[in-house]
């Protein structure tokens, strides 16, 4: 199938979007459960763990633009070649995911080295799959509404994967979770094989010219630079509470038994809100709908700052509202980026390069969140299991108020850089 074959039916949406499920499934354990697991099960100090995660994620992030350039070359040859490369990356990802949580006995004496090396390989494989999958969707083209629907299929099924990952480790254990992940990954690739395929268009450019365009093309667009800045700041704001949520639930709320329910509510609200955000695009435009989602998140986390031990029902409302805001963060920015690519005249050529840098920014968000928030908490006197007033105040500050300040900054930039009708594109230089 070609780009024109996309008709928006559920079969096509499921075929393209299904891979988003396992990719999101693996992301939750890697970014949320892994830090807490290594701190609790292996006694790795928070400051050391934060530096390790920061280094591994930054190293991986540096590879994303290169991966994007490779993806463009694969797409220029055939979608089949892209699928073969994705299958290889899927095998590495499945094995690395298992090895992280179940290191062999001989590696326990060198746990930090084992974690760092395996984490880097796992992240690299994850990046190949994610960048290629996102570029695939962007190459299907369409107007604002179609781009939002394509991204919503991917991100909606991604949230279903996250929802499963939020409860499965608690109910069935990490070992079963790694096996389920491998099966979902194979299913997602099988469905993608039958999904609508973008055109493979060979351009008359020489190899050197094409390589130069791939490297520099995204940065020549002021629209891309501005959108990436907003995405980066907003992403850090979202990644900080994602990194700290288990600490907040266990120590601030003192409600560890409700962890699966909180996470399930959060991700279910995000998944179910996707159709609402697609409808909001028709009324407000992509940018203004995203702005509404940011402001909803700010109001929600301001309320969370007032919570204390035993406030389970109130935090469930926080999870519901912040999950709805998450739906905007996941479905709208990538649709905006697809429009930026088309308006820059790079459609069908440089989607991989754009999404390589986009994925780099996503990794940078997560790296900064872990590398800055965890050592900061340790410096302010917080330790896992702490019940001291000073430590809990530091935890609330980092989990609730810091994300609000960053979200407001991102919202201000998005507002002032957007003046097109319905907020569909940033203003010119």
Secondary structure, DSSP 4 states (H G I P E B T S, - for coil): --GGG----HHHHHHHHTHHHHHHHHHHIIIIIHHHHHHHHS---HHHHHHHHHHHHHHHHHHHHHHHHHHHHHHHH-HHHHHHHHHHHHHHHHHHHHHHHS--GGGGGGHHHHHHHHHHHHHHHHHHHHHHHHHHHHTT---HHHHHHHHHHHHHHHHHHHHHHHHHHHHH-HHHHHHHHHHHHHHHHHHHHTS--------S--HHHHHHHHHHTGGG-HHHHHHHHHHHHHHHHHHHHHHHHHHIIIIIS--GGGHHHHHHHHHHHHHHHHHHHHHHHHHH-HHHHHHHHHHHHHHHHHHHTT--TT-HHHHHHHHHHHHHHHHHHHHTHHHHHHHHHHHTT-TTTSHHHHHHHHHHHHHHHHHHHHHHHHHHHHHTT--TT---HHHHHHHHIIIIIHHHHHHHHHHHHHHHTB-SGGG-SBPP-
